[in-house]
Amino acid sequence: MTRTPFFPKFSDLPAEIPIFPLSGAVVMPRVQLPLNIFEPRYVSMVTDALASNHLIGMIQPTSETMTDEVPEIHRIGCAGRITSYSETTDGRIVLVLTGVCRFQVISEIAEEHGYRRVRADWERFAADYQENDSPIADRKGFLTSLKAYCALRGVEVPWEDVEQMADKDLTNLLCAHLPLSPEDKQALIETLPTGDRAALMRGLLDMSAAASMDTAEHRH
């Protein structure tokens, strides 16, 4: 996956971005995330983003239980660029975010049109702009773990495409789209080198597969 000329240079990433707190919804660099926007405040957020730099920060709340209007958020998220969108007759916006770079929240700033905004630090994640960093240590073993997990969970994967993907793109894609828990996804988001992220993911996949097998055995 290559960046298009429309994506900002690392030095041009903004100091402030709007955020969309949503549990389990993760975007990673160069990975696409489809979203269906219907709340008025987030429709406003998308409209404002389209009028400026097209960037939105996806970030997870610290709890899946949304007991208040302003949930606590994790400190690490990932910004995505709106790369396609369409408006529906019932007032929704259906869009695709393509991941740009992870960020760390420095502080929250004043809301705008009802949506939250943060001051973002990008420096820690400058490697997101590099084509590759540390490789997957044992790619064959990693794919074996992935295949076992997908078989047990009924996850369909285009294996021929997976075999040809670069380590970094593959790891980021799986971070965003595998049905892992929000806590597991957050741990992966916060892990910097690709090799370390892949090692953590393999451990999570193996534990999940083992738990699924134990559950299946107890049913018999």
Buried (B, 14 or more C-beta within 10 A) or exposed (E): BEBEEEBBEBEEBBEEBBBBBBBBBBBBBBBBBEBEBEEEBBBBBBEBBBEEBBBBBBBBBBEEEEEEEEBEBBBBBBBBBBBEBEBEEEEBBBBBBBBBBBBBBEEEEEEBEEBBBBBBBBEEBEBBBEEEBBBBEEEEEBBBBBBBBBEBBEEEBEEEEBEEBBBBBBBBBBBBBBEBEBBBBBBBBBBBBBBBBBBBBBEBBBEBBEEBEEEEEEEE
